[in-house]
Amino acid sequence: MIRRFTITATFTSILAVALLAGCGEAPEDELRDALPTASELSFTIPAGAQQAQSEAGKKVSALLGARAELYNLTYNVTHDLNGSVWKGLHVIESIVRHRPSAVSANHAVWGPHTPPLEPLTWRLIVRKEQLPGHYSYNLAARPKLVPSAQFTTILAGTSIRGIGGFRGVYTANGDALHGLDPQTYEDTGKMVATYNTTRGRRFVDLVLAGYSDDGGKNVDLAYKYRALVTGAGHFRFVAKTDLQDNGSAAESLAVVTAWDNSGAGRGEAVVTGGDIQNGVTLHMSECWDAGFGRVFYTDNLNFKPTEGDPSRCALSRAPSTGDVNAE
């Protein structure tokens, strides 16, 4: 089931255009710095010496003291997202490791550049806009074997310099990438990413529309991640998918989790539709300790037995959508 939330490498590897931020006095350094990096896009969830016990696509039924289900779900979804961002970054890194092919005080072009084994030729353009601290960037591609072809925009975005970081938004066009080479780039759909790394925080929102990673049914997915310098954080995602993975009707799922700097946390999940009776909402609440073991669970439909003690919840207040919506 978790696999349905996975954003595969070939789509999202293009989203973090620059991994390396240069130093020195070269004109392109300021423009390179304005690009989002993989670390800014990462979803960091506390983890122990061992990975979460559930693997993508496997159903888990936790017992008191066992690894908490909502922690597992959060870990696996965010782990998949991070893996998707980092995989394939060698293609993007190779662009900004080269000196720009054209550069001025307000403009830089990297490429055309074709990494080894890459079927596409890439070009990255970064501009410094008129407003102070404002930048725009455009990543485009064309087939390697058709050098006369026009470049197609794959990613376009803007960033604004703030205190200690940047905030920005960009759109990635998986349909366009798929159209250039459907065998290598199987993902389709569009993705909008909004981020804010100013003042020591890391806020990342991802919205996917009409997304498919296997040529199957398109889905709409949304993720919100909030991390503070203290190590505490919040994560929220919503999706419509078949939670039982048995070919039945899809359920609507919304999950909000929160944790403190020890890793102890609490999660809330709401499920409607699909195999849930019409007009009925399943609301689950679960808490885990610093070792990610379940210390409390309850739901409103007796879907599973209530167990544990709510007083052991590290977070006395259940997380809500307001926690992750706050800027």
PAZAPA-4460 file (N, C-alpha, C; in steps of 0.05 Angstrom, whole numbers, plus 32768, in hexadecimal, padded with zeros to 4 digits):
% residues 327
    n_x    n_y    n_z   ca_x   ca_y   ca_z    c_x    c_y    c_z   seq   type   mol
   8010   7FE8   8000   8000   8000   8000   8011   8019   8000     1      M     A
   8028   8018   800F   8038   8030   8011   8043   8037   7FF5     2      I     A
   8047   8022   7FE4   8053   8027   7FCA   8042   803C   7FBB     3      R     A
   8028   803E   7FC0   8018   8051   7FB1   801F   806D   7FB8     4      R     A
   802C   8071   7FCF   8034   808C   7FD7   8050   8093   7FCD     5      F     A
   805E   8080   7FC1   807A   8084   7FB9   807B   8095   7FA1     6      T     A
   808D   80A9   7FA1   8093   80B9   7F8A   80AD   80AD   7F7E     7      I     A
   80AD   80A2   7F67   80C4   8094   7F5D   80DA   80A7   7F55     8      T     A
   80F2   809B   7F53   810A   80AB   7F50   810A   80BC   7F36     9      A     A
   8101   80B0   7F20   8104   80BE   7F07   80F4   80D8   7F05    10      T     A
   80DE   80DA   7F14   80CE   80F2   7F14   80DA   8107   7F26    11      F     A
   80DE   80FF   7F40   80E5   8113   7F53   8103   8118   7F54    12      T     A
   8114   8108   7F47   8131   810E   7F47   8136   8128   7F3A    13      S     A
   8125   8131   7F28   8129   814A   7F1A   8121   8162   7F2C    14      I     A
   8112   815C   7F42   8107   8172   7F51   811C   8182   7F61    15      L     A
   8131   8173   7F6A   8147   8181   7F78   815D   8187   7F64    16      A     A
   815B   819D   7F56   816C   81A2   7F3F   8189   81A4   7F46    17      V     A
   8190   81B1   7F5D   81AC   81B4   7F64   81B1   81A8   7F7F    18      A     A
   81C6   8197   7F80   81CE   818C   7F9A   81E5   819C   7FA6    19      L     A
   81F5   81A7   7F95   820D   81B5   7F9F   8209   81D3   7F9F    20      L     A
   820F   81E0   7FB5   820F   81FD   7FB5   822C   8207   7FB6    21      A     A
   8233   8217   7FA3   824E   821F   7F9F   8256   8234   7FB3    22      G     A
   8270   823A   7FB4   827A   824F   7FC5   828E   825F   7FB4    23      C     A
   8295   8276   7FBD   82A8   8286   7FAE   829A   829E   7FA2    24      G     A
   82A7   82AB   7F8F   829E   82C4   7F84   8293   82C2   7F68    25      E     A
   8291   82AA   7F5D   8287   82A7   7F41   826A   82B0   7F40    26      A     A
   8262   82BD   7F2A   8247   82C8   7F27   8231   82B3   7F2A    27      P     A
   8238   829A   7F21   8223   8286   7F22   821D   827B   7F3E    28      E     A
   822F   8281   7F51   822B   8276   7F6C   8211   827F   7F79    29      D     A
   820B   8299   7F76   81F2   82A3   7F82   81DA   8296   7F74    30      E     A
   81DB   8291   7F5A   81C5   8285   7F4C   81C2   8268   7F53    31      L     A
   81D9   825A   7F56   81D8   823E   7F5E   81CC   823B   7F7A    32      R     A
   81D4   824D   7F8C   81CA   824C   7FA7   81AB   824E   7FA9    33      D     A
   819F   825B   7F95   8182   8260   7F96   8172   8247   7F8F    34      A     A
   8180   8232   7F85   8172   8219   7F7E   816C   8208   7F96    35      L     A
   8156   81FA   7F96   8150   81E8   7FAC   8163   81D0   7FAC    36      P     A
   816A   81C5   7FC3   817C   81AF   7FC5   816E   8197   7FD0    37      T     A
   817B   8180   7FCE   816F   8167   7FD8   816A   8168   7FF6    38      A     A
   817D   8174   8004   8179   8175   8022   8162   8186   8029    39      S     A
   815C   819B   8019   8145   81AC   801F   812B   819D   8019    40      E     A
   812C   818A   8008   8113   817B   8001   810F   8162   8012    41      L     A
   8123   815B   8022   8121   8142   8031   810D   8143   8047    42      S     A
   8100   812C   804B   80ED   8128   8061   80FB   8117   8076    43      F     A
   8103   8124   808D   8112   8116   80A1   80FF   810D   80B8    44      T     A
   80FD   80F3   80BB   80EC   80E7   80D0   80FF   80D9   80E3    45      I     A
   80FB   80DC   80FE   810D   80CE   8110   810D   80B0   810B    46      P     A
   8124   80A3   810C   8126   8086   8108   813C   807B   811B    47      A     A
   8137   8063   8124   814A   8056   8135   8160   8048   8126    48      G     A
   816D   8035   8134   8183   8026   8128   8179   8014   8112    49      A     A
   8160   800C   8113   8154   7FFB   80FF   813F   800B   80F0    50      Q     A
   813B   8003   80D7   8126   8010   80C7   810B   8009   80D3    51      Q     A
   80F7   8018   80CA   80DC   8012   80D1   80D6   7FF5   80C8    52      A     A
   80C7   7FE6   80D9   80C4   7FCA   80D4   80B2   7FC4   80BC    53      Q     A
   80A0   7FD5   80B5   808F   7FD0   809E   809D   7FD8   8085    54      S     A
   8099   7FC9   8070   80A4   7FCF   8056   808E   7FD8   8044    55      E     A
   8095   7FE6   802F   8081   7FF1   801C   8070   7FDA   8012    56      A     A
   8055   7FDE   8013   8043   7FCB   8008   803A   7FB5   801B    57      G     A
   8045   7FB5   8034   803D   7FA1   8047   802B   7FAC   805C    58      K     A
   8017   7F9D   8064   8004   7FA5   8078   8010   7F9E   8093    59      K     A
   800E   7FB0   80A7   8019   7FAC   80C1   8003   7FAF   80D6    60      V     A
   8002   7F9D   80E9   7FF0   7F9F   8100   8000   7FA1   8119    61      S     A
   8002   7FB9   8124   8013   7FBD   813C   8005   7FB4   8155    62      A     A
   8015   7FAB   8168   800C   7FA5   8183   801A   7FB8   8196    63      L     A
   8010   7FBB   81AE   801C   7FCD   81C2   803A   7FC6   81C5    64      L     A
   804B   7FDA   81C2   8068   7FD6   81C3   8075   7FD1   81A9    65      G     A
   8065   7FC7   8195   8070   7FC3   817A   8073   7FDE   816C    66      A     A
   8080   7FDE   8155   8083   7FF6   8146   8068   8002   813E    67      R     A
   8063   801B   8144   8049   8028   8140   8043   8029   8122    68      A     A
   802A   8023   811B   8022   8023   80FF   8024   803E   80F2    69      E     A
   801B   8053   80FF   801B   806D   80F2   8037   8078   80F1    70      L     A
   8049   8070   8103   8065   8077   8100   8070   8068   80E7    71      Y     A
   806A   804E   80E5   8074   803F   80CE   806B   804C   80B4    72      N     A
   8051   8053   80B3   8046   805F   809B   8055   8079   8094    73      L     A
   8058   808A   80A8   8066   80A3   80A4   8083   809E   809B    74      T     A
   8091   808C   80A8   80AC   8087   80A1   80AF   807D   8085    75      Y     A
   809E   806A   807D   80A1   805E   8062   809A   8071   804C    76      N     A
   8085   8081   8050   807E   8095   803C   8094   80A9   8039    77      V     A
   809E   80B4   804F   80B4   80C8   804D   80CE   80BC   8043    78      T     A
   80D3   80A3   804B   80EB   8096   8041   80EA   8092   8023    79      H     A
   80D3   808B   8018   80CF   8088   7FFC   80D3   80A3   7FEE    80      D     A
   80C8   80B8   7FF9   80CB   80D3   7FEE   80E8   80DB   7FEC    81      L     A
   80F7   80D7   8002   8113   80DE   8003   8123   80CE   7FEF    82      N     A
   811E   80B4   7FEE   812C   80A4   7FDB   8127   80AC   7FBE    83      G     A
   810F   80B5   7FB9   8108   80BE   7F9E   8117   80D7   7F97    84      S     A
   811A   80E9   7FAA   8129   8102   7FA5   8146   80FD   7FA0    85      V     A
   8152   80EB   7FB1   816F   80E7   7FAF   8177   80D6   7F97    86      W     A
   8167   80C1   7F91   816E   80B0   7F7A   816E   80C0   7F60    87      K     A
   8182   80BB   7F50   8183   80C9   7F37   818D   80E5   7F37    88      G     A
   8195   80EF   7F50   819F   810A   7F51   81BA   810D   7F43    89      L     A
   81C7   80F6   7F3D   81E1   80F9   7F2F   81DD   8107   7F14    90      H     A
   81C5   8103   7F08   81C0   8110   7EEE   81BF   812E   7EF2    91      V     A
   81B1   8137   7F07   81AE   8154   7F0C   81C8   8160   7F17    92      I     A
   81D5   8151   7F29   81EE   815B   7F34   8202   8160   7F1E    93      E     A
   8202   814F   7F0A   8216   8152   7EF4   8213   816C   7EE5    94      S     A
   81FA   8177   7EE6   81F5   8191   7ED8   8203   81A7   7EE7    95      I     A
   81FF   81AA   7F01   8209   81C0   7F0F   8226   81BD   7F18    96      V     A
   8231   81A5   7F14   824E   81A1   7F19   825F   81AD   7F03    97      R     A
   8253   81B1   7EEC   8261   81BE   7ED6   825F   81DC   7ED8    98      H     A
   8271   81EA   7ECD   826E   8207   7ECB   8258   820E   7EB8    99      R     A
   824A   8223   7EBD   8234   822B   7EAB   823F   8230   7E8F   100      P     A
   822E   822A   7E7B   8235   822F   7E60   8232   824D   7E59   101      S     A
   8222   825B   7E69   821F   8278   7E66   8218   8283   7E81   102      A     A
   8224   829A   7E88   8220   82A6   7EA2   8223   82C4   7EA1   103      V     A
   8212   82D1   7EB0   8215   82EE   7EB5   820D   82F3   7ED2   104      S     A
   820B   830C   7EDA   8205   8312   7EF5   81E8   8309   7EFC   105      A     A
   81D6   8308   7EE9   81BA   8302   7EEE   81B0   82E9   7EE0   106      N     A
   81C2   82D9   7ED4   81B8   82C4   7EC3   81CE   82AF   7EC0   107      H     A
   81C6   8295   7EC2   81D9   8280   7EBD   81CB   8269   7EAF   108      A     A
   81DA   825C   7E9D   81D0   8244   7E8E   81E3   822D   7E92   109      V     A
   81D9   8216   7E9B   81E9   81FE   7E9C   81DF   81EB   7E86   110      W     A
   81F1   81E2   7E76   81EA   81D0   7E60   81E9   81DF   7E45   111      G     A
   81E0   81D1   7E30   81D5   81B5   7E31   81EA   81A1   7E3B   112      P     A
   81DF   818E   7E4C   81F0   817B   7E59   81E2   8160   7E58   113      H     A
   81F1   814B   7E50   81E7   8130   7E4F   81F8   811E   7E61   114      T     A
   81EE   8116   7E78   81FD   8104   7E89   8200   80E9   7E7C   115      P     A
   8214   80D9   7E84   8217   80BE   7E79   81FE   80AD   7E7F   116      P     A
   81F6   809D   7E6C   81DF   808B   7E6E   81C4   8099   7E70   117      L     A
   81C4   80B3   7E6D   81AB   80C3   7E6E   81A0   80C7   7E52   118      E     A
   8187   80C0   7E4D   817B   80C2   7E32   8173   80DF   7E2B   119      P     A
   8175   80F1   7E3E   816D   810D   7E39   8185   8120   7E3C   120      L     A
   8183   8135   7E2E   8196   814C   7E31   8188   8161   7E41   121      T     A
   8196   816C   7E56   818A   817E   7E69   8195   819A   7E66   122      W     A
   8185   81AE   7E6D   818D   81CA   7E6E   8180   81D7   7E85   123      R     A
   8190   81E5   7E95   8186   81F3   7EAD   818C   8211   7EAA   124      L     A
   8177   8221   7EAE   817A   823E   7EAC   8171   824A   7EC7   125      I     A
   8181   825B   7ED2   817B   8269   7EEC   817D   8287   7EE7   126      V     A
   8169   8295   7EF1   8169   82B3   7EED   8166   82C0   7F08   127      R     A
   8173   82D7   7F0B   816E   82E9   7F21   815A   82FE   7F18   128      K     A
   8143   82FF   7F27   812E   8311   7F1F   8133   832D   7F29   129      E     A
   8121   8340   7F21   8125   835C   7F28   8122   8361   7F46   130      Q     A
   810E   8353   7F53   810B   8357   7F6F   8122   834B   7F7E   131      L     A
   812D   8358   7F92   8144   834E   7FA1   813F   8332   7FAD   132      P     A
   8151   8320   7FAA   814E   8306   7FB6   813B   82F3   7FA8   133      G     A
   8131   82FA   7F90   811F   82EA   7F81   812D   82DD   7F6A   134      H     A
   8128   82C3   7F65   8135   82B3   7F50   8120   82A2   7F42   135      Y     A
   8126   829A   7F2A   8116   8286   7F1C   8128   8272   7F0E   136      S     A
   811E   825A   7F09   812E   8246   7EFD   811D   8234   7EEB   137      Y     A
   8129   8229   7ED7   811B   8218   7EC4   812D   8201   7EBB   138      N     A
   8123   81E9   7EBF   8132   81D1   7EB7   8123   81C5   7E9F   139      L     A
   8131   81C1   7E89   8125   81B7   7E71   8135   81A0   7E65   140      A     A
   8128   8190   7E54   8136   8179   7E49   812D   8175   7E2C   141      A     A
   813D   8166   7E1E   8136   815D   7E03   8143   8142   7DFE   142      R     A
   813A   8132   7DEB   8146   8118   7DE6   8163   811A   7DDE   143      P     A
   8174   810A   7DE9   8190   810A   7DE4   8196   8106   7DC6   144      K     A
   8187   80F6   7DB9   818D   80EF   7D9D   8180   8102   7D89   145      L     A
   8172   8116   7D93   8165   812A   7D82   816F   8146   7D8A   146      V     A
   8188   814C   7D84   8193   8166   7D8D   8185   817E   7D81   147      P     A
   8176   817A   7D6C   8167   8191   7D60   814C   8196   7D6D   148      S     A
   8144   8184   7D7F   812A   8187   7D8C   812A   819F   7D9F   149      A     A
   8113   81AB   7DA3   8110   81C0   7DB6   8111   81B5   7DD3   150      Q     A
   811B   81C5   7DE5   811B   81BC   7E01   80FE   81BF   7E0C   151      F     A
   80F7   81AB   7E1D   80DD   81AA   7E2A   80E0   81B0   7E47   152      T     A
   80D1   81C2   7E52   80D4   81C9   7E6F   80CA   81B1   7E7F   153      T     A
   80DA   81A8   7E92   80D3   8192   7EA4   80CE   819D   7EC0   154      I     A
   80DC   81B2   7EC8   80D9   81BE   7EE2   80DD   81DC   7EE0   155      L     A
   80CB   81EB   7EED   80CE   8208   7EEE   80C6   8212   7F09   156      A     A
   80D6   8224   7F14   80D0   822D   7F2F   80DC   8248   7F35   157      G     A
   80D6   8252   7F4D   80E0   826B   7F57   80E9   8267   7F74   158      T     A
   80FC   8278   7F7D   8105   8277   7F98   810A   8294   7FA2   159      S     A
   8107   8298   7FBC   810A   82B2   7FC8   811D   82AF   7FE0   160      I     A
   8132   82BE   7FE1   8145   82BC   7FF7   8138   82C8   8010   161      R     A
   813C   82BA   8027   8133   82C3   8040   8149   82C1   8055   162      G     A
   8142   82C3   806E   8155   82C1   8084   815D   82A4   8087   163      I     A
   8176   829D   8081   8180   8282   8084   8178   826E   8070   164      G     A
   816B   8276   805B   8162   8263   8047   8151   826F   8031   165      G     A
   8141   825F   8024   8130   8268   800E   8114   825C   8012   166      F     A
   8101   8269   8005   80E7   825E   8001   80E0   825F   7FE4   167      R     A
   80D2   824B   7FDA   80CD   824A   7FBE   80B7   8236   7FB6   168      G     A
   80B2   8235   7F9C   809E   8222   7F92   80A7   821A   7F76   169      V     A
   80A2   8201   7F6E   80A8   81F9   7F53   8094   81E4   7F4A   170      Y     A
   8091   81E1   7F30   8080   81CD   7F24   8090   81BA   7F13   171      T     A
   808D   81A0   7F17   809A   818C   7F06   8085   817F   7EF5   172      A     A
   808B   817C   7EDB   8078   8171   7EC8   8081   8154   7EC0   173      N     A
   8076   8141   7ECE   807C   8125   7EC8   8071   811C   7EAD   174      G     A
   805B   8128   7EA5   8050   8121   7E8B   8063   8128   7E75   175      D     A
   806F   8140   7E77   8082   8149   7E63   809B   8137   7E62   176      A     A
   80A4   8130   7E7A   80BC   811F   7E7B   80B6   8103   7E70   177      L     A
   809F   80F9   7E76   8097   80DF   7E6C   8094   80E0   7E4D   178      H     A
   808B   80F6   7E43   8088   80F9   7E26   80A3   80F9   7E17   179      G     A
   80B8   8102   7E25   80D2   8102   7E18   80DF   80E6   7E17   180      L     A
   80DA   80D6   7E2C   80E5   80BB   7E2C   80D4   80AA   7E3F   181      D     A
   80BF   809E   7E35   80AC   808F   7E46   80B9   8076   7E52   182      P     A
   80CD   806B   7E46   80D9   8052   7E50   80EA   8058   7E69   183      Q     A
   80F9   806D   7E69   8109   8074   7E80   80F9   8082   7E96   184      T     A
   80E8   8094   7E8D   80D8   80A4   7EA0   80BB   809C   7E9F   185      Y     A
   80B4   8089   7EB0   8099   807D   7EAF   8084   808E   7EBE   186      E     A
   808D   809E   7ED0   807A   80AE   7EE0   806B   80C2   7ECF   187      D     A
   8052   80C6   7ED6   8042   80DB   7EC9   8035   80EC   7EDE   188      T     A
   802B   8103   7ED7   801E   8115   7EE9   802E   812E   7EED   189      G     A
   8024   8140   7EFE   8032   8159   7F04   8035   815B   7F23   190      K     A
   804A   8169   7F2A   8050   816D   7F46   8057   8189   7F4C   191      M     A
   804C   8194   7F62   8052   81AF   7F6B   805F   81AC   7F87   192      V     A
   8076   81B8   7F8A   8084   81B8   7FA3   8087   81D4   7FAD   193      A     A
   8081   81D8   7FC7   8084   81F2   7FD4   8096   81ED   7FED   194      T     A
   80AA   81FE   7FF0   80BC   81FA   8006   80C4   8214   8014   195      Y     A
   80CD   8212   802D   80D6   8229   803C   80EC   821F   804F   196      N     A
   8104   8228   804B   811B   8220   805C   8126   8237   806B   197      T     A
   8117   824C   806E   8121   8264   807D   811F   8260   809B   198      T     A
   812F   826F   80AA   812D   8270   80C7   8130   8254   80D4   199      R     A
   8140   8243   80C8   8146   8229   80D4   8131   8214   80D2   200      G     A
   811C   8219   80C2   8107   8205   80BF   8109   81F8   80A4   201      R     A
   80FA   81E2   80A1   80F8   81D4   8087   80DB   81CD   8083   202      R     A
   80CD   81DC   8073   80B1   81D8   806C   80B0   81D0   804E   203      F     A
   80A5   81B9   8049   80A3   81AF   802D   8087   81A5   8028   204      V     A
   807A   81AE   8013   8060   81A4   800B   8063   8199   7FEF   205      D     A
   8058   8181   7FEA   8058   8175   7FD0   803B   816E   7FC8   206      L     A
   8033   8175   7FB1   8018   816F   7FA7   801B   8162   7F8B   207      V     A
   8011   8149   7F88   8012   813B   7F6F   7FF6   8139   7F64   208      L     A
   7FF3   813F   7F4A   7FDA   813E   7F3D   7FDB   812B   7F25   209      A     A
   7FC9   8118   7F24   7FC8   8105   7F0E   7FE1   80F4   7F0D   210      G     A
   7FEC   80ED   7F24   8005   80DF   7F25   8002   80C1   7F21   211      Y     A
   8014   80B5   7F12   8015   8097   7F0F   8033   8090   7F0B   212      S     A
   803C   807B   7F19   8057   8073   7F16   805A   8058   7F08   213      D     A
   8043   804D   7F00   8044   8032   7EF3   8031   8030   7EDB   214      D     A
   8028   8046   7ED1   8015   8045   7EBB   7FF9   803E   7EC4   215      G     A
   7FF4   803B   7EDE   7FDA   8034   7EE8   7FC8   804C   7EED   216      G     A
   7FB5   8049   7EFF   7FA2   805E   7F04   7FB0   8077   7F10   217      K     A
   7FA9   808E   7F07   7FB4   80A7   7F11   7FA9   80AC   7F2D   218      N     A
   7FBA   80B8   7F3E   7FB2   80BF   7F59   7FBB   80DB   7F5F   219      V     A
   7FAD   80E7   7F72   7FB5   8102   7F7C   7FBF   80FE   7F99   220      D     A
   7FD7   8109   7F9F   7FE4   8106   7FB8   7FED   8122   7FC2   221      L     A
   7FED   8125   7FDD   7FF7   813E   7FE8   8006   8138   8002   222      A     A
   801D   8145   8005   802E   8141   801C   8035   815C   8028   223      Y     A
   8036   815E   8043   803F   8176   8051   8052   816E   8066   224      K     A
   8069   817B   8067   807E   8174   807A   8087   818D   8088   225      Y     A
   808A   818C   80A2   8093   81A3   80B2   80A8   8199   80C6   226      R     A
   80C0   81A4   80C4   80D5   819D   80D6   80E1   81B6   80E3   227      A     A
   80E6   81B5   80FD   80F1   81CC   810B   810E   81C6   8113   228      L     A
   811C   81DA   8119   8139   81D7   8120   813C   81C6   8139   229      V     A
   8127   81C3   814A   8129   81B3   8162   8129   8196   815D   230      T     A
   8121   818D   8145   811E   8171   813E   8102   8167   813F   231      G     A
   80F0   8177   814A   80D3   8171   8149   80C8   8176   812D   232      A     A
   80B2   8169   8127   80A7   816D   810C   808B   8162   8109   233      G     A
   807F   8168   80F2   8064   815F   80EB   8065   8155   80CE   234      H     A
   8054   8142   80C8   8051   8138   80AD   8034   8132   80A7   235      F     A
   802B   8139   8090   800F   8133   8088   800E   812A   806B   236      R     A
   7FFE   8116   8065   7FFA   810F   804A   7FDD   8105   8046   237      F     A
   7FD3   810A   802F   7FB7   8102   8028   7FB9   80F3   800D   238      V     A
   7FA8   80DF   800A   7FA8   80D0   7FF1   7F8D   80C1   7FEF   239      A     A
   7F87   80B8   7FD8   7F70   80A6   7FD3   7F7B   808D   7FC6   240      K     A
   7F7A   8077   7FD5   7F86   805E   7FCC   7F79   8047   7FDA   241      T     A
   7F7D   802F   7FCF   7F71   8016   7FDA   7F83   800D   7FF1   242      D     A
   7F7B   8013   800A   7F8C   800D   8021   7F8E   7FEF   8025   243      L     A
   7F7A   7FDF   801E   7F7B   7FC3   8021   7F8B   7FB5   800B   244      Q     A
   7F90   7FC5   7FF5   7F9F   7FBB   7FDE   7F94   7FA0   7FD4   245      D     A
   7F79   7F9F   7FD2   7F6C   7F87   7FC9   7F5A   7F8C   7FB1   246      N     A
   7F5D   7FA2   7FA4   7F4E   7FA8   7F8C   7F33   7FB4   7F92   247      G     A
   7F2D   7FB9   7FAB   7F13   7FC5   7FB2   7F14   7FE3   7FAE   248      S     A
   7EFE   7FF0   7FB5   7EFC   800D   7FB1   7F12   801C   7FC2   249      A     A
   7F1A   8032   7FB8   7F2F   8042   7FC6   7F24   8051   7FDE   250      A     A
   7F34   8052   7FF3   7F2D   8062   800A   7F3B   807D   8008   251      E     A
   7F30   8091   8015   7F3C   80AB   8019   7F4B   80AB   8034   252      S     A
   7F64   80B1   8033   7F75   80AF   804B   7F82   80CA   8051   253      L     A
   7F82   80D2   806A   7F91   80EA   8073   7FA0   80E2   808C   254      A     A
   7FB9   80E8   808D   7FCA   80E1   80A4   7FDA   80F9   80AD   255      V     A
   7FD9   80FF   80C7   7FE9   8114   80D2   7FFA   8108   80E9   256      V     A
   8014   810C   80E8   8025   8103   80FE   8036   8119   8108   257      T     A
   803E   8117   8121   8050   812B   812E   8063   811D   8141   258      A     A
   807A   8128   8145   808E   811C   8156   809F   8132   8164   259      W     A
   80AA   812B   817B   80BC   813D   8188   80D9   8136   8181   260      D     A
   80EC   8143   818E   8108   813F   8186   8113   8124   818F   261      N     A
   8105   8115   819F   810D   80FA   81A6   8104   80E5   8192   262      S     A
   80F1   80ED   8181   80E5   80DA   816F   80CA   80D0   8178   263      G     A
   80C3   80D4   8191   80A9   80CC   819B   8094   80DD   818D   264      A     A
   807D   80D1   8187   806A   80E0   8178   804E   80D5   817A   265      G     A
   803D   80E1   8169   8021   80DB   8169   8016   80DE   814D   266      R     A
   8003   80CD   8145   7FF7   80CF   812B   7FD9   80CD   812B   267      G     A
   7FCC   80DA   8118   7FAF   80D8   8114   7FAA   80D1   80F7   268      E     A
   7F98   80BE   80F3   7F91   80B6   80D8   7F73   80B6   80D5   269      A     A
   7F69   80C0   80BE   7F4D   80C0   80B8   7F49   80B2   809D   270      V     A
   7F36   809E   809D   7F31   808F   8085   7F13   8090   807F   271      V     A
   7F0C   8095   8066   7EF0   8095   805D   7EEE   8088   8042   272      T     A
   7ED6   807F   803B   7ED0   8074   8020   7EDC   8058   801D   273      G     A
   7EDB   804E   8005   7EE6   8034   7FFF   7ED8   801E   800F   274      G     A
   7EE8   800E   801D   7EDC   7FF9   802D   7ED0   8002   8047   275      D     A
   7ED3   801C   804D   7EC6   8027   8065   7EA9   802D   805E   276      I     A
   7E97   8026   8070   7E7A   8029   806B   7E73   8046   8064   277      Q     A
   7E61   804A   8051   7E59   8064   8049   7E51   8076   8061   278      N     A
   7E5B   808E   8061   7E54   80A1   8076   7E64   809C   8090   279      G     A
   7E75   8089   8091   7E84   8082   80A9   7EA1   808B   80A5   280      V     A
   7EAD   8096   80BA   7EC9   809F   80BA   7ED8   808F   80CF   281      T     A
   7EEE   8083   80C7   7EFF   8075   80D9   7F15   8089   80E2   282      L     A
   7F17   808D   80FC   7F2B   80A0   8107   7F3D   8090   811A   283      H     A
   7F56   808E   8114   7F69   807F   8124   7F7D   8093   8131   284      M     A
   7F85   808C   814A   7F98   809C   8158   7FAD   8089   8165   285      S     A
   7FC6   8090   8162   7FDB   807F   816C   7FF3   8090   8177   286      E     A
   8000   8086   818C   8017   8093   8197   802E   807F   8198   287      C     A
   8047   8089   8196   805E   8078   8198   8073   8086   81A9   288      W     A
   8085   8076   81B4   809B   8080   81C5   80B4   8086   81B4   289      D     A
   80C9   808D   81C2   80E2   8095   81B4   80EE   807E   81A4   290      A     A
   80E6   8065   81AB   80EF   804E   819C   80DB   8046   8186   291      G     A
   80C6   8057   8182   80B2   8054   816E   809F   803D   8173   292      F     A
   809F   8033   818C   808C   801E   8194   8071   802A   819C   293      G     A
   805C   801C   8195   8041   8026   819B   803D   8026   81BA   294      R     A
   8033   803D   81C4   802C   803F   81E0   800E   8044   81E4   295      V     A
   8000   804B   81CE   7FE3   804F   81CF   7FD7   804E   81B3   296      F     A
   7FBF   8041   81B2   7FB0   8041   8199   7F92   8040   819F   297      Y     A
   7F83   804E   818F   7F66   804D   8190   7F5A   8056   8175   298      T     A
   7F42   804C   8170   7F33   8057   8159   7F16   8057   8160   299      D     A
   7F06   8066   8150   7EEA   806B   8157   7ED7   8055   814F   300      N     A
   7EE1   8041   8140   7ECF   802C   8136   7ED6   8010   8141   301      L     A
   7EE8   800F   8154   7EF3   7FF6   815E   7EFE   7FE4   8147   302      N     A
   7F0A   7FF2   8134   7F17   7FE4   811E   7F2D   7FD2   8129   303      F     A
   7F3B   7FDC   813D   7F4E   7FCC   814C   7F4A   7FD3   8169   304      K     A
   7F52   7FC1   817B   7F4E   7FC6   8198   7F5E   7FDE   81A2   305      P     A
   7F51   7FEE   81B3   7F5F   8003   81C1   7F74   7FF7   81D4   306      T     A
   7F8C   8002   81D4   7FA0   7FF7   81E6   7FB3   800D   81EE   307      E     A
   7FC1   8008   8205   7FD4   801C   820E   7FC8   8031   8220   308      G     A
   7FD8   8045   8226   7FD0   805A   8238   7FD5   8075   822B   309      D     A
   7FC0   8085   8226   7FC4   809F   8219   7FD7   80B2   8229   310      P     A
   7FD9   80AD   8243   7FEB   80BF   8252   8008   80BA   824B   311      S     A
   800F   80A5   823D   802A   809F   8234   8031   80AD   821A   312      R     A
   801D   80BA   820E   8023   80C9   81F5   8035   80E0   81FB   313      C     A
   804B   80E2   81EC   805E   80F7   81F0   8052   8112   81E9   314      A     A
   8040   8112   81D6   8032   812B   81CE   8015   8129   81D9   315      L     A
   800F   813A   81EB   7FF4   8139   81F7   7FDE   8140   81E4   316      S     A
   7FE4   8152   81D1   7FD0   815A   81BE   7FD4   814C   81A3   317      R     A
   7FBE   8142   8199   7FBF   8134   817F   7FC7   8148   8169   318      A     A
   7FD8   8140   8156   7FDF   8152   8140   7FC7   8156   812E   319      P     A
   7FC6   816E   8121   7FB0   8175   8110   7FBB   8181   80F6   320      S     A
   7FA9   8185   80E3   7FB2   8191   80CA   7FBC   81AE   80CE   321      T     A
   7FB2   81BB   80E3   7FBC   81D6   80E9   7FD9   81D6   80F0   322      G     A
   7FE4   81C0   80FB   8000   81BF   8102   8011   81C1   80E9   323      D     A
   8009   81B3   80D4   801A   81B2   80BC   8013   81C9   80A9   324      V     A
   7FFC   81D6   80AC   7FF5   81EC   809B   8003   8206   80A4   325      N     A
   800B   8207   80BE   8017   821F   80C9   8032   8225   80BC   326      A     A
   8036   823E   80B5   8050   8246   80A9   8061   8253   80BF   327      E     A
***
